[in-house]
Amino acid sequence: MKPLFKDKKGQAAMEFMMTYGWAILALLTSVGVLAYLGVLDPARYMNPTCVMEAGIGCVDFDINSEKAQFFLVNNIGQDLTIISINFSDCGATYNYKFPLYDEHIFIIDCVIPKDKFKEEVFVRYISVQGLLKVHTGEIKAFIH
């Protein structure tokens, strides 16, 4: 003769596992739907930042779908001549004498089709000694 309680314990354990299994499945489905809809997208909560290497400071910037503006300051310790500023497929050439501690707005006309912008920026300049140098930075912003 079979013991009756042994089968009941197995059934209780199976019901317990099934209940928690369905709860976990519902939770994973909810998280998947939220991620698909972009609610859990960490880029949605990013702060707009403009970070350059030491020497050329990014005081402020503005990026929209048609142009990018960078408000830069020369803290490199000498006068410079800015040659170009480039990012992704866009860029502009200059021949701007950038005195020490001077601030200037550089404008780059470019079509930016994305709504989120995260690119590396290259500032090419000529030092007082006549050497061509490159400063890099990173820009993160939402396009408006």
Protein Blocks (a to p, Z undefined) as FASTA:
>chain_A
ZZfklmmmmmmmmmmmmmmmmmmmmmmmmmmmmmmnommpmklmpccdddddehiacfbd
cddfkbccdddddfeopacddfbdcehjbccdddddcdehiacddddddddfbfbdcddd
ddddddfkopacddddddddddZZ
